[in-house]
Amino acid sequence: MSNSTTTQIIGIASGKGGVGKTTVSVNLAVMLASMGKKVMVFDADLGLANAQLAMGCRTPYNFSHVLSGEKTVNEIIIEGPMGVKLVPGASGIQHMASLSQAETAGIIQAFSDIEEDLDYFIVDLAAGLSDTVMTFLRACQHRFIVLKNEPSSIADAYGTIKVMIQDYQLDNIGLIPNGVFSQDEGERLYGSINSVIQNFLGSRVDYLHSITQDEMVLRAIKSSQPLVTFAPSSIASRDFRALGKVVTNLDKNVSMSGGLQFFIERLATHQTRTG
């Protein structure tokens, strides 16, 4: 692992599935790469990995081969669109959603081996609030919550944020409303959630940028390509470009910097604490 302290670790989560979290993770990654950044995505949805589908990559090996000791992380990394590197998750391995201590230790060891010099390390998390998701979120510097403007998604996003703030004292939480009809709608959605968080949790979350509903998103998914390369002039691609700019301007000194080393150390402290 390079000792560069510039790697920004971003965890992307959602209260529930089906809100477009992986679509956001992949398109943000590809957009950042198109801006000249070195980006790696870790598909940490270890039960239902699908980032490789969204990126249109074939993955002969995945994270289960790392945990079983057959491969190192460096051996399973593949290169996707715009040079984005992908650490493929493990699909269909049910117990992967809740890792044992030994497996968490294995993940820590695995990431210690990565030699890339990265600007951004994006962790695409499983939906919900499993221990594994929380372990990863604690190890990130920035935490993005993707949600839709519908009651169940709003309730689940709020529930997730409440646990992050009250039970884990996490901060640097940003919202990305997805599939909204306009930026105004996304900002209103953020405003209403943030005021509830301020009133009931005495905290606040940040507004990042909204992704407008766009039929090209579905077409891109069906053709196994990131939207931002499939339809670069589409409305949602413009939103991802704006989101990318917001992300490049995030405070690089949050929590403590230290890049991937920071991620590994945070995973390790959580590991020993729960041990």
VENFEN-V396973 format. One line per field, one symbol per residue. phi: phi as a letter, one per 30 degrees, with the letter a starting at -180 (. if undefined). psi: psi as a letter, one per 20 degrees, with the letter a starting at -180 (. if undefined). burial: + if it has 9 or more other C-alpha atoms within 8 Angstrom, else -. A space follows every 10 residues. Layout:
phi->???
psi->???
burial->???
//
This chain:
phi->.dceccdccc ccbadbdicj ddededdddd dddddjdcbb ccdcddcbdb ddddciccbd bbddddddid bceddcdbcc ehiddbcddc cicedddbdd eddddddede ddddcdccdb cccddddjbd edededdddc dbbcccbcdb eddddddded dededddbhd bhcbcbdcid dadeddddde eddddddddc cibabcccac cdeadddddd ddchbdedcd bdcdeddddd dddededdcd ddcdhadkhd eeedddeddd edddd
psi->pqjpjippop porqgrrjjk ghgggghggh ghhijjqopp ponjnjhmpj hhghikqpnh qahhhghijh qrghiiprpa qjjpqpoqao qjngihhoqr ghhghhgggg hhipiqoqgp opoorqqakr hgghgghhiq hqoppprrmq ghggghgggg hggggghilq alpqpnpqkr hrhggghggg ggghhggggh ikaqrqpfqq oqppihghgg ghjlqqgihg mhjrghhhhh gggggghijq oijqeqajbh gggghgghhh ghhi.
burial->+----+++++ +++++++-++ ++++++++++ +++---++++ ++++++++++ +++++++-+- -++-+++--- +++--+++++ +-++++++++ +-+--++-+- --++++++-+ ++++--++++ +++++++++- -+++++++++ +++++++++- --++-+++++ +++++----- ++++++++++ -++-+++-++ --++++++-- +---+-++++ ++++-++--+ +--+++++-- ++-+-+++++ ++++-+---- ---+--++++ ++++++++-+ +----
//
